Amino acid sequence: FFGLTGLTTFSILLGFAAMALQSPHLSPRGALVQVARRGVCTQELRRNDELCDARCCLWTGRIVLCGAFFSWARNQGRTRVRQQMPQHQLCPVDANISLRHAATPRFRLSQGKTLHAEQERAVNEIMEMFQAEQKVTLHGSTGSGKTWVASNVISRMQPKAVLVLVPVKALAMQLQCAFAADFVDATSQVFISQISGYSPSEVIETNGVIEVKKGRRIIDQDAKQIRTDTIAAVNGGDPCIVTSSTSALFYCPSLLADDEGDGDLTKEEIVHIVDELQREVRDLADLRSQSYGRTCALRRRIEADIASLKTKGTCPNLFEFYDDLLPERLKRTLIDKMNECYGRDWLMIVDECHSTVPAMKGPHAAHRTRVIKQVAEGRMRHNLLHAERHTGPLSWADIQNRLPSSVLFMSATPPSQEDLGPMVSLEMRPTHICDPVITKVVTKSNPSAEQRRSQHDLWHLLGSVRAILMDRRPEDQAIVATVECNQADILHSFISVDHRCGVVHGEKTREEKTEILKQFRNGQLDVLCGSKMLIEGLDLPGVAMVVVSDANYSGFLRTEAVLTQLVGRTARHASGRAFFLVTENGRPTDAVDNCIKQHRERRIRQENYNRKHCVTAESIKWEPRLRRMPKDEKADPEDLCSPSSSSASTKPEDLQKYSSEQIFTILSTLVKTCWAEKPEGDEDWSEDEKSHPQNWTTPAVHERFEQFYFKENELEKMLPQLILMVTVPAIGPVRSYYLLQQNGDIDEMLHQSLAELRKVTQIRGVLSERLLLPRTSELLANNRRKLAQILQLKEFTSQVAELFEGMKRRELKMQAKKAIEDETGGLVLELVCRLIDLCCIQHKTDKIC
């Protein structure tokens, strides 16, 4: 009996041990997930073999049940776990561990905020999927509380650290504040780019001689200090939540150096790099190619960098030009540092993954394309193409190899073409707000517009937007999304006459964007115009209306996902509305129709859910709205969302006419949008030019303006002259007059050689060189389009005729001088007067009518 019982017991224990060895929890990722699920500190578990036994053998590692066989099974499990651990994280066996201390939660949620029923379901599904999957995607509609769901996932999983990736800096700052409010005593940091401005290096070739003009970077000291604090928190190994832009994919040698180093090259490393470069210089000296001049220039540059490395230990563009020769310890990113300090037991959250994932792929692809081009042109070392190690930012494959044990993707429109793991859906909002009603408004198209530009007739667009905004309630806010920066500026100029309006786009600095968004959130602005920046998930609780221009634009700025994101800006208002402005030029509207259909179907499901659970939609409580809302006003959300109640069908000509003061305000604001920035490299300017960038407005030159200004019989040269004077500093009426007389047109002038430009005696040598810079050509093209759009407002000029009927041109200019507050030394006033000249000439009369 005892023999049979012992044999049966041994067989059962043998099967149990075999099941333990085959358990998925013994895999590196599965073991990490299982331990994180129990809330046990894996960092301390790794310091003791006995705790590793408990982790590997499913709570039975410290119990001797089957003698030598189970001891062998335990050792095999211990070996598996320790093989996937970094060596520097393994501590001696005799380290003292306190299980009570190990179970202390790292991230504790703040009190007073609970999960909605749908959010609770989503959290449970995510946690269940993470037991078997590395990647999980949360598909949640805008305003459904995806950030709060992520905070609860962090609280239940208890990772050692969290890295949140977002596409833009503004969203990184917003999420950092949100996570800091969701957790108690949790370290919340931000990691963004410290470069606020950048001008790339330029290669100038003159008579076969190549000169490289160094690029320049403008460092934001505040962002630099924030990065330093973030790296200090990560180096300390403390539980922290780091919100980062795509800067996490780039090298950060000065902050991510080894503990025993300072981020600089050692003597041995410098000797190795110098030896390799000297070998390349000898190979270039023996090379006889068709581009001999470029080869010599490349060799001279490498020789200069060798001399700099020997004397200073570094050289310009070290990480860009000699990336393949640098040691691996300097080629580390924030993701590498997270893996070094926390192993793989940390959580990555990719927010707005529809935009963040492409942004993660883009830097390396752009770097590779640029290297291939410059190597083909002989401006960069050929070895960069054949380096065994990757160069530049992390590629998508490199990122996949560096992922932690768990990755959570979140978006209202997750990309379907990417493998982002199983999907968890979250449609219902905690506020029970339904998707907004979308109205499609057809506007007149501009037949002369370029194919890749906005197709709207400018005046009809302005009238349609103005008609829609007239229906806005005083306590609500609106967003006007455009596809071009200058279109946003022009709309801002017109909307500012009737509303408190701000504008954000790519040409604004980070400080300007932050200040405008702050004013908009505080209720100091009613309307916000912008381009791509408004697409991403910014939290703007006061927005009740979104106007999307060029909704049927054929480009990445108007895909179905982008339209869905723009409509989502109204998801925090119970009476939100959206308007899609499409042109009548026959462009396809598939994305527009699919977006409207998707929101209509989801709105039906949300309304049915609200009726089933007897709940009513409530807008987010926003203090500025409560202050401005009349006490006796209670608007019905259904009436506000009805398309028939909208004034979008109002024709532009039916709107109230602008007053004379408003007209001059619009004209002066439009001119200010065309005032070009001062180009880089002003070290060779005179003191007079530095104090007066537009020096043709100084009193000494102003009196000569009439003499060197194209008259009525040369109308085709008047607008180019204005464009030159607005764009290029130090080009006033005299120089612009002679330039156009010599070359005929701006396009012909840009195709002239440097020697031919210098034949114009009124042009200084340095000024003629600036005219050939790519930056100047770009500014000329942009300002040419802006000023041309101003002159396209035929209806606006006819409105001026009605207001000033019978008034002569000189009297009209006197009124403009009284109405315009000009802080630019006469530039704005002078350009407005010249635009009035053009309008009068187009009407073929000295009077405005």
C-alpha positions in Angstrom: 0.0 0.0 0.0 2.8 2.4 1.0 4.7 1.6 -2.2 1.7 2.2 -4.4 0.8 5.5 -2.6 4.4 6.7 -3.0 4.5 5.9 -6.7 1.2 7.7 -7.3 2.4 10.8 -5.3 5.7 10.9 -7.2 3.8 10.7 -10.6 1.5 13.6 -9.6 4.4 15.7 -8.5 6.3 14.9 -11.7 3.4 16.0 -13.8 3.1 19.2 -11.7 6.8 20.0 -12.2 6.5 19.4 -15.9 3.5 21.7 -16.1 5.4 24.4 -14.2 8.3 24.2 -16.7 6.0 24.5 -19.7 4.0 27.4 -18.1 4.0 30.6 -20.2 4.8 32.5 -17.1 8.4 31.1 -17.3 9.1 33.0 -20.5 10.9 36.3 -20.0 8.0 38.5 -20.9 5.4 36.2 -19.3 7.3 36.0 -16.0 7.5 39.8 -15.9 3.8 40.3 -16.6 2.8 37.7 -14.0 5.0 39.3 -11.3 3.7 42.7 -12.2 0.1 41.4 -12.0 0.7 40.3 -8.4 2.2 43.7 -7.5 5.6 42.4 -6.4 8.6 44.5 -6.9 10.6 42.7 -9.6 13.7 44.7 -8.9 14.0 43.2 -5.4 13.0 39.8 -6.6 16.0 39.8 -8.9 18.3 40.3 -5.9 17.5 36.9 -4.4 17.5 33.4 -5.9 14.9 32.2 -3.5 12.4 34.8 -4.7 13.4 33.9 -8.3 12.4 30.3 -7.4 9.0 31.6 -6.3 8.6 33.5 -9.5 9.6 30.6 -11.8 7.8 27.7 -10.2 4.5 29.3 -9.4 4.6 29.8 -5.6 6.3 26.4 -4.9 10.0 27.1 -5.4 10.8 27.2 -1.7 8.9 23.9 -0.9 10.9 20.7 -1.3 8.4 18.1 -2.5 10.1 15.8 -4.9 13.7 15.8 -4.0 16.4 16.0 -6.6 13.9 16.2 -9.6 12.2 19.2 -8.3 15.5 20.8 -7.4 16.6 20.3 -11.0 13.2 21.8 -12.3 13.7 24.8 -9.9 17.3 25.4 -11.1 16.1 25.3 -14.8 13.5 27.9 -14.1 16.0 30.1 -12.2 18.4 29.9 -15.2 15.7 30.9 -17.6 14.7 34.0 -15.6 18.3 35.1 -14.9 19.3 34.8 -18.5 17.0 37.6 -19.6 18.2 39.9 -16.8 21.0 42.5 -17.3 24.0 41.5 -15.3 24.3 44.8 -13.4 20.8 44.2 -12.0 21.7 40.8 -10.4 22.7 41.2 -6.7 24.4 38.7 -4.3 22.3 35.8 -2.9 22.7 37.0 0.6 21.0 40.3 0.0 18.3 41.1 2.6 14.8 41.3 1.1 11.6 42.4 2.8 8.5 41.0 1.1 6.3 43.5 2.9 8.4 46.3 1.5 8.4 44.7 -2.0 4.6 44.7 -2.1 4.4 48.5 -1.6 2.7 50.0 -4.6 4.8 52.4 -6.7 1.9 54.3 -8.2 -1.1 55.2 -6.1 -4.2 56.9 -7.7 -5.6 60.1 -6.3 -8.8 60.0 -4.3 -12.1 61.4 -5.6 -12.1 60.1 -9.1 -13.7 56.8 -10.1 -14.0 54.7 -13.3 -17.1 54.8 -15.5 -18.7 51.3 -16.2 -17.3 51.3 -19.7 -13.9 52.4 -18.6 -13.8 49.7 -16.0 -14.6 47.1 -18.7 -11.8 48.5 -20.9 -9.3 48.3 -18.0 -10.2 44.7 -17.2 -9.9 43.7 -20.9 -6.5 45.4 -21.2 -5.1 43.7 -18.1 -6.4 40.3 -19.3 -4.8 40.8 -22.8 -1.5 41.8 -21.3 -1.2 38.3 -19.7 -0.6 36.8 -23.1 0.2 39.8 -25.4 3.0 42.4 -25.4 1.0 45.0 -27.4 -2.6 46.1 -26.8 -4.5 48.9 -28.5 -7.2 51.1 -26.9 -9.6 52.4 -29.5 -11.4 55.1 -27.6 -13.5 57.9 -29.0 -12.3 61.4 -28.2 -13.4 62.5 -24.7 -14.0 58.9 -23.5 -11.3 59.2 -20.9 -8.4 57.2 -22.4 -5.8 59.0 -20.2 -7.7 58.0 -17.1 -8.0 54.4 -18.3 -4.2 54.4 -18.9 -3.7 55.7 -15.3 -5.7 52.8 -13.9 -3.7 50.4 -16.0 -0.6 51.8 -14.5 -2.0 51.5 -11.0 -3.0 47.8 -11.5 0.1 46.8 -13.3 2.6 48.6 -11.1 5.5 48.8 -13.6 8.8 50.1 -12.5 8.5 53.1 -14.8 6.3 54.5 -17.6 7.3 56.2 -20.8 4.5 58.0 -22.7 5.2 58.9 -26.3 3.3 61.7 -28.0 3.7 63.4 -31.4 3.9 67.1 -30.3 5.4 69.1 -27.4 2.1 70.7 -26.4 0.5 67.4 -25.9 3.5 66.2 -23.9 3.1 69.1 -21.5 -0.7 68.5 -21.2 -0.3 64.7 -20.4 2.4 65.4 -17.9 0.0 67.6 -16.0 -2.8 65.0 -16.3 -0.6 62.2 -14.9 0.7 64.4 -12.1 -2.9 65.0 -11.0 -4.0 61.3 -11.3 -1.3 59.9 -9.0 -0.2 60.7 -5.4 3.5 61.4 -4.9 4.4 60.0 -8.3 7.3 61.6 -10.2 6.0 63.0 -13.5 8.6 64.3 -15.9 8.8 65.7 -19.5 11.4 64.9 -22.2 11.1 67.2 -25.2 13.6 68.7 -27.7 15.8 71.4 -26.4 16.2 72.9 -29.9 13.7 75.8 -30.5 15.2 76.9 -33.8 17.4 75.3 -36.4 19.0 76.5 -39.6 20.8 73.7 -41.6 24.2 74.0 -43.0 24.4 75.3 -46.6 26.9 74.3 -49.3 27.9 77.2 -51.5 29.7 76.4 -54.7 31.5 79.3 -56.5 33.7 78.7 -59.5 34.4 75.1 -58.6 35.2 76.0 -54.9 32.8 74.5 -52.3 32.3 76.3 -49.0 30.1 74.9 -46.2 28.3 77.4 -44.1 27.8 76.1 -40.7 24.2 75.6 -39.4 23.0 77.1 -36.2 20.8 75.8 -33.4 18.9 77.8 -30.9 18.8 76.1 -27.5 15.8 76.5 -25.2 17.4 76.6 -21.8 14.1 75.7 -20.0 13.6 72.6 -22.1 17.3 71.7 -21.5 16.8 71.9 -17.7 13.7 69.8 -18.0 15.6 67.1 -19.9 18.3 67.1 -17.2 15.8 66.6 -14.4 14.1 63.8 -16.3 17.4 61.9 -16.8 18.3 62.4 -13.2 15.0 60.8 -12.2 15.6 57.9 -14.5 19.2 57.4 -13.4 18.0 57.2 -9.8 15.8 54.2 -10.6 12.8 55.8 -9.0 9.3 55.0 -10.2 8.5 57.8 -12.6 6.2 58.7 -15.5 8.1 60.3 -18.4 6.1 62.0 -21.1 8.2 62.4 -24.2 7.9 63.5 -27.8 9.8 61.7 -30.5 13.0 63.1 -28.9 13.2 59.7 -27.2 14.4 58.3 -30.5 17.4 60.6 -30.9 20.9 60.3 -29.3 21.4 62.2 -26.1 25.1 61.7 -25.3 25.6 64.5 -22.8 22.8 63.3 -20.6 22.9 59.6 -21.2 26.6 59.0 -20.6 27.9 56.2 -18.3 28.1 56.8 -14.6 31.9 56.7 -14.8 32.1 59.0 -17.9 31.0 62.5 -18.7 29.8 61.9 -22.2 33.0 62.9 -23.9 35.3 60.8 -26.1 38.2 59.1 -24.3 41.8 59.4 -25.7 41.6 55.8 -27.0 38.4 56.5 -28.8 39.8 59.7 -30.3 42.9 57.8 -31.6 40.7 55.1 -33.1 38.5 57.7 -34.9 41.5 59.7 -36.1 43.1 56.5 -37.5 40.0 55.6 -39.4 39.5 59.1 -40.8 43.1 59.3 -41.9 42.7 56.0 -43.8 39.6 57.5 -45.5 41.6 60.7 -46.4 44.2 58.6 -48.1 41.5 56.8 -50.1 40.0 60.1 -51.2 43.4 61.4 -52.3 43.8 58.4 -54.6 40.3 58.7 -56.0 39.9 60.4 -59.4 36.2 60.9 -60.0 34.1 63.2 -62.1 33.2 65.4 -59.1 36.9 66.1 -58.3 36.1 69.5 -56.7 33.6 68.0 -54.3 36.0 65.2 -53.4 38.7 67.7 -52.5 36.2 69.7 -50.5 35.2 66.6 -48.6 38.8 65.7 -47.9 39.6 69.2 -46.6 36.6 69.0 -44.3 37.7 65.7 -42.9 41.3 66.9 -42.4 40.0 70.0 -40.5 37.8 67.7 -38.3 40.9 65.5 -37.6 42.8 68.5 -36.4 39.9 69.6 -34.2 39.6 66.1 -32.7 43.3 66.1 -31.9 43.2 69.5 -30.2 39.7 69.8 -28.8 38.5 66.2 -28.5 35.5 67.0 -30.7 34.5 68.6 -34.0 31.4 70.2 -35.5 28.5 67.8 -36.4 30.3 64.9 -34.8 27.2 62.8 -34.3 25.9 63.5 -37.8 29.1 63.2 -39.9 31.0 60.4 -38.0 28.1 58.5 -36.5 29.4 55.1 -37.6 32.8 55.6 -35.7 31.4 56.6 -32.3 31.3 54.2 -29.4 28.0 52.6 -28.5 28.0 54.2 -25.0 27.4 57.6 -26.6 24.8 56.4 -29.1 22.0 55.9 -26.6 18.5 57.2 -26.5 16.0 57.7 -23.7 14.5 54.2 -24.5 18.0 52.7 -24.1 18.4 54.4 -20.7 15.0 53.1 -19.5 16.0 49.5 -20.4 19.4 49.9 -18.6 17.8 51.3 -15.4 14.6 49.2 -15.3 15.3 46.2 -17.4 12.2 45.4 -19.5 9.9 45.7 -16.6 8.4 49.1 -17.6 5.4 50.2 -19.5 5.3 52.2 -22.8 2.2 54.1 -23.7 2.0 55.4 -27.3 -0.7 58.1 -27.2 -2.3 59.3 -30.4 -0.7 56.4 -32.1 -2.2 57.3 -35.5 0.2 60.2 -35.6 2.9 59.0 -33.2 3.7 55.8 -35.0 4.4 57.6 -38.3 6.4 60.2 -36.4 8.5 57.3 -34.9 9.2 56.0 -38.3 9.9 59.3 -40.0 13.2 60.5 -38.5 15.3 57.5 -39.5 13.8 57.4 -43.0 14.4 61.1 -43.5 18.0 60.7 -42.1 18.7 57.8 -44.5 17.3 59.7 -47.5 19.4 62.7 -46.7 22.6 60.6 -46.3 22.1 58.8 -49.6 21.6 62.1 -51.4 24.6 63.9 -49.8 26.8 60.8 -50.4 25.8 60.8 -54.1 26.7 64.5 -54.3 30.0 64.0 -52.6 29.2 66.0 -49.5 29.2 63.2 -46.9 31.4 60.1 -46.2 30.6 57.0 -48.2 31.1 54.7 -45.2 27.9 56.0 -43.6 25.9 54.0 -46.2 27.6 50.7 -45.4 28.0 51.0 -41.6 27.2 47.7 -39.8 25.5 49.7 -37.0 22.6 51.9 -37.6 23.2 55.6 -37.9 20.9 58.5 -37.0 17.7 58.2 -35.0 16.3 54.8 -34.1 14.6 52.9 -37.0 11.3 51.1 -36.5 13.1 47.8 -36.3 15.4 49.1 -33.6 12.5 50.4 -31.6 10.8 46.9 -31.8 14.0 45.4 -30.4 14.0 47.8 -27.5 10.3 47.6 -26.5 9.5 46.8 -22.8 7.4 43.9 -21.6 4.1 45.8 -22.2 3.1 48.4 -24.7 -0.2 50.2 -24.8 -1.3 52.1 -27.9 -4.1 54.6 -27.7 -6.0 56.6 -30.3 -9.5 57.5 -31.5 -8.3 56.4 -35.0 -5.6 53.7 -34.6 -3.8 52.8 -37.9 -5.2 49.6 -39.3 -2.0 48.9 -41.4 0.2 48.5 -38.3 0.5 45.4 -36.0 -0.4 47.0 -32.7 -1.9 43.9 -31.0 -5.5 43.1 -30.1 -7.9 46.1 -29.8 -10.1 47.2 -26.9 -13.0 49.5 -27.9 -14.3 52.4 -25.8 -17.1 54.4 -27.4 -19.2 55.7 -24.5 -18.1 58.8 -22.7 -18.3 59.3 -18.9 -20.2 62.6 -19.6 -22.6 60.7 -21.9 -22.0 63.3 -24.6 -22.8 62.0 -28.1 -20.8 62.6 -31.2 -21.6 66.0 -32.8 -23.8 66.6 -35.8 -21.7 67.3 -38.9 -22.9 69.7 -41.6 -21.3 69.7 -45.1 -21.2 73.2 -46.6 -20.4 73.7 -50.3 -18.4 76.8 -51.2 -17.3 78.4 -54.4 -13.9 77.2 -55.7 -11.0 79.3 -57.2 -10.3 78.0 -60.7 -6.8 79.6 -60.8 -5.7 77.9 -57.5 -2.7 75.5 -57.6 -3.4 71.8 -57.4 -1.7 71.3 -54.0 -3.1 74.5 -52.5 -6.4 75.5 -51.0 -9.1 75.4 -53.6 -11.5 77.9 -51.9 -12.4 81.2 -53.4 -10.9 83.4 -50.7 -13.7 85.9 -50.3 -16.4 83.2 -50.4 -14.5 81.2 -47.7 -14.2 84.2 -45.5 -17.9 84.9 -45.9 -18.9 81.3 -45.1 -16.7 81.1 -42.0 -18.0 84.5 -40.8 -21.6 83.3 -41.3 -21.0 80.1 -39.3 -19.3 81.9 -36.4 -22.2 84.4 -36.2 -24.2 81.5 -34.8 -21.7 80.9 -32.0 -23.0 81.5 -28.4 -21.0 84.1 -26.4 -19.9 81.6 -23.8 -18.7 78.9 -26.3 -15.5 78.7 -28.3 -14.8 77.7 -31.9 -11.9 76.2 -33.9 -11.2 77.0 -37.5 -8.8 74.4 -39.1 -7.0 75.2 -42.3 -4.5 73.4 -44.5 -2.1 76.4 -45.0 -0.4 78.6 -42.5 -1.0 81.8 -44.5 -4.6 80.9 -44.9 -4.9 80.7 -41.1 -3.3 84.1 -40.8 -5.7 85.7 -43.3 -8.7 84.1 -41.6 -7.4 85.3 -38.3 -7.2 88.8 -39.7 -10.8 88.8 -40.7 -12.3 86.9 -37.7 -10.5 89.2 -35.3 -12.7 92.1 -36.4 -15.8 90.4 -34.9 -14.3 87.9 -32.3 -11.4 87.6 -30.0 -9.2 85.3 -32.1 -5.8 83.7 -31.9 -3.7 81.7 -34.4 -1.3 78.8 -34.0 0.7 77.0 -36.7 4.1 75.8 -37.6 5.6 79.2 -38.2 4.9 80.3 -34.6 7.5 79.7 -31.9 7.0 77.4 -29.0 6.5 80.3 -26.6 3.9 81.9 -28.8 2.0 78.6 -29.2 2.0 78.0 -25.5 0.8 81.5 -24.7 -2.0 81.4 -27.2 -3.2 77.9 -26.1 -3.1 79.1 -22.5 -5.2 82.2 -23.4 -7.7 80.0 -25.3 -8.0 77.5 -22.4 -8.5 80.4 -19.9 -11.4 81.9 -22.0 -9.5 85.0 -23.1 -10.0 84.0 -26.8 -13.2 82.9 -28.5 -11.9 81.5 -31.8 -8.6 79.7 -32.5 -7.3 79.4 -36.1 -4.6 76.9 -37.0 -3.4 74.2 -39.2 -1.9 70.7 -38.2 -1.4 71.5 -34.6 -5.1 71.4 -33.9 -5.5 67.9 -35.1 -3.8 66.2 -32.2 -5.6 65.4 -28.9 -5.3 68.8 -27.1 -7.7 69.2 -24.2 -9.9 72.2 -25.1 -13.1 71.9 -22.9 -14.7 75.2 -24.2 -14.9 74.2 -27.9 -18.4 73.8 -29.1 -17.9 74.4 -32.8 -15.3 73.2 -35.3 -15.0 74.6 -38.9 -12.8 72.6 -41.3 -11.8 74.3 -44.5 -10.9 72.3 -47.6 -12.5 69.2 -46.1 -12.2 67.4 -49.5 -8.5 68.4 -49.9 -6.5 65.5 -51.4 -3.7 65.2 -48.9 -2.6 63.7 -45.6 -4.1 66.8 -43.7 -7.7 65.8 -44.7 -7.8 62.0 -44.4 -10.7 60.3 -42.7 -8.6 59.8 -39.5 -7.7 63.5 -39.5 -11.3 64.6 -40.0 -12.3 62.4 -37.1 -9.7 63.9 -34.9 -10.8 67.4 -35.8 -14.4 66.6 -35.0 -13.3 65.2 -31.7 -12.4 68.6 -30.4 -16.1 69.2 -29.7 -16.4 65.9 -27.7 -16.4 67.8 -24.4 -19.5 69.9 -25.2 -23.0 68.6 -25.1 -24.1 70.8 -28.0 -21.0 70.4 -30.2 -21.2 71.0 -33.9 -18.8 70.5 -36.9 -18.9 72.0 -40.3 -17.0 70.6 -43.3 -16.4 73.2 -46.0 -16.0 71.5 -49.4 -15.4 73.1 -52.8 -17.6 72.6 -55.8 -14.7 71.7 -58.1 -15.5 68.0 -58.3 -12.8 66.8 -55.9 -13.8 63.4 -54.3 -15.5 63.6 -50.9 -15.1 60.0 -49.8 -13.3 60.8 -46.6 -15.9 63.4 -45.8 -18.8 61.1 -46.4 -17.3 58.2 -44.5 -16.5 60.4 -41.5 -20.1 61.8 -41.5 -21.5 58.3 -41.8 -19.2 56.9 -39.0 -20.2 59.7 -36.6 -23.9 59.4 -37.4 -23.9 55.6 -36.6 -21.9 56.0 -33.4 -24.2 58.9 -32.3 -27.2 56.6 -32.7 -25.5 53.9 -30.5 -24.6 56.5 -27.9 -28.2 57.9 -27.8 -29.6 54.4 -27.4 -27.2 53.8 -24.6 -28.2 57.0 -22.8 -31.9 56.2 -23.2 -31.4 52.7 -21.9 -29.5 53.8 -18.8 -31.7 57.0 -18.3 -28.7 59.4 -18.4 -28.4 62.9 -19.8 -25.4 64.4 -21.5 -23.5 67.1 -19.5 -20.8 69.3 -20.8 -17.4 69.5 -19.1 -17.5 72.1 -16.3 -15.4 74.9 -17.6 -15.1 78.0 -15.4 -14.9 80.6 -18.1 -18.1 79.3 -19.7 -19.9 79.5 -16.3 -18.8 83.1 -15.8 -20.0 84.3 -19.2 -23.2 82.3 -19.4 -26.4 84.3 -18.7 -28.2 83.0 -15.6 -31.6 82.8 -17.3 -30.3 81.1 -20.5 -30.8 77.4 -20.9 -30.2 76.3 -24.5 -31.5 73.0 -25.7 -28.7 70.9 -27.1 -30.9 69.3 -29.7 -31.9 72.7 -31.1 -28.3 73.8 -31.3 -27.2 70.6 -33.0 -29.9 70.7 -35.6 -28.5 71.6 -39.1 -31.5 73.7 -39.9 -30.7 76.1 -37.0 -27.3 76.9 -38.4 -26.7 80.0 -40.3 -24.1 78.3 -42.5 -26.5 78.7 -45.4 -26.3 82.4 -45.1 -24.6 83.9 -48.2 -21.5 86.1 -47.7 -23.2 89.0 -49.4 -26.1 88.9 -46.9 -23.7 89.7 -44.0 -23.5 93.1 -42.4 -20.9 95.4 -44.1 -17.7 96.2 -42.4 -17.2 99.7 -41.1 -14.3 101.9 -42.4 -12.3 101.3 -39.2 -12.7 97.5 -39.6 -11.6 97.7 -43.2 -8.4 99.5 -42.3 -7.8 97.0 -39.4 -8.2 94.1 -41.8 -5.9 95.6 -44.3 -3.2 96.4 -41.8 -3.4 93.0 -40.2 -3.1 91.3 -43.6 0.0 93.3 -44.4 1.5 92.4 -41.0 1.1 88.7 -41.9 3.3 89.3 -45.0 6.1 90.9 -43.1 9.0 88.4 -43.5 11.3 87.5 -40.8 14.9 88.7 -40.8 17.1 86.1 -42.5 19.9 84.3 -40.6 23.5 85.5 -40.7 23.2 89.3 -40.0 26.8 89.7 -38.9 27.7 91.6 -42.1 24.8 94.1 -41.7 25.5 97.8 -41.0 24.2 99.4 -37.8 21.6 101.2 -39.8 20.3 97.9 -41.3 20.2 96.2 -37.9 18.2 99.1 -36.3 15.9 99.3 -39.4 15.4 95.9 -41.1 13.0 97.5 -43.5 15.3 100.5 -43.9 13.3 101.9 -46.9 10.7 103.2 -44.3 13.3 105.5 -42.7 12.7 109.3 -43.2 15.8 109.6 -45.3 14.5 107.1 -47.9 10.8 107.7 -47.6 10.8 111.0 -49.6 12.3 109.1 -52.6 9.6 106.5 -52.6 7.4 108.3 -55.1 10.3 108.7 -57.5 11.2 105.0 -57.6 7.7 103.5 -57.6 6.1 101.9 -60.6 3.2 104.0 -61.9 -0.2 103.1 -63.3 1.1 102.1 -66.8 3.4 99.5 -65.2 0.8 97.7 -63.0 2.3 94.3 -63.5 5.5 95.4 -61.7 3.9 97.1 -58.8 3.0 93.9 -56.9 6.5 92.3 -57.4 8.0 95.5 -56.1 5.9 95.3 -52.9 6.8 91.6 -52.5 10.5 92.4 -52.8 10.3 95.2 -50.2 8.3 93.1 -47.8 10.5 89.9 -48.1 14.2 91.0 -48.3 15.6 93.4 -45.7 17.6 96.3 -47.1 15.6 96.2 -50.4 13.6 99.4 -50.6 12.0 101.2 -53.5 15.3 102.1 -55.2 16.9 98.7 -55.2 13.6 96.9 -56.0 13.0 99.3 -58.9 16.4 98.7 -60.5 16.2 95.0 -59.9 12.9 94.6 -61.7 14.0 97.0 -64.5 17.1 94.9 -65.0 15.5 91.4 -64.8 11.9 91.9 -65.6 10.3 89.7 -63.0 11.0 87.9 -59.7 11.3 84.5 -61.3 13.8 85.7 -63.8 15.8 87.5 -61.2 16.1 84.3 -59.1 17.5 82.5 -62.2 20.3 85.0 -62.7 23.8 84.2 -61.7 25.6 86.0 -58.9 27.8 88.0 -61.4 24.7 89.1 -63.4 23.0 90.3 -60.2 26.1 92.3 -59.2 25.8 94.2 -62.5 22.9 96.2 -60.8 25.0 98.9 -59.3 22.4 99.8 -56.7 22.7 96.3 -55.2 25.4 95.6 -52.6 27.4 92.4 -53.0 26.2 90.8 -49.8 22.6 91.6 -50.8 23.0 90.0 -54.1 24.3 86.8 -52.4 21.3 86.8 -50.1 18.9 86.9 -53.1 20.3 83.5 -54.2 19.8 81.7 -50.9 17.0 79.0 -50.8 15.5 80.7 -47.8 15.0 84.0 -49.7 13.4 82.1 -52.6 11.0 80.4 -50.1 10.1 83.7 -48.5 9.5 85.3 -51.9 7.1 82.5 -52.9 5.2 82.6 -49.7 4.8 86.4 -49.6 3.9 86.5 -53.3 1.0 84.1 -52.6 -0.1 86.1 -49.6 -0.1 89.5 -51.2 -1.8 88.0 -54.3 -4.6 86.6 -52.2 -5.1 90.1 -50.7 -5.6 91.5 -54.1 -8.0 88.7 -55.1 -10.6 90.2 -52.7 -12.6 91.9 -55.5 -15.8 92.0 -53.4 -13.8 93.5 -50.5 -12.4 96.3 -52.7 -15.9 97.0 -54.1 -17.1 97.3 -50.5 -14.4 99.9 -50.0 -15.8 101.7 -53.0 -19.2 101.8 -51.4 -17.9 103.1 -48.1 -15.8 105.8 -49.6 -17.8 106.8 -52.6 -16.5 110.0 -54.2 -13.4 110.2 -52.0 -10.1 110.7 -53.8 -7.1 108.5 -53.3 -5.2 111.1 -51.3 -8.1 111.6 -48.9 -8.5 107.9 -48.5 -4.8 107.6 -47.5 -5.2 110.3 -45.0 -8.0 108.3 -43.3 -5.9 105.2 -43.4 -3.1 107.1 -41.6 -5.4 108.1 -38.8 -7.0 104.7 -38.4 -3.9 102.5 -38.5 -1.7 102.2 -35.5 1.7 101.5 -37.1 4.5 100.2 -34.8 6.7 99.2 -37.7 8.2 102.5 -38.6 5.7 103.2 -41.4 6.0 99.8 -43.1 2.4 98.7 -42.6 0.9 102.1 -43.4 3.0 102.5 -46.6 2.0 99.0 -47.9 -1.7 99.7 -47.2 -1.4 102.9 -49.2 0.2 101.0 -52.0 -2.5 98.4 -52.0 -5.0 101.2 -52.2 -3.1 102.5 -55.2 -3.5 99.0 -56.8 -7.2 98.9 -56.1 -7.7 102.4 -57.5 -5.8 101.5 -60.7 -7.8 98.3 -61.1 -10.9 100.4 -61.0 -9.3 102.7 -63.6 -10.0 105.9 -61.7 -8.3 108.2 -59.3 -11.4 108.0 -57.1 -12.1 104.8 -55.3 -15.5 104.4 -56.9 
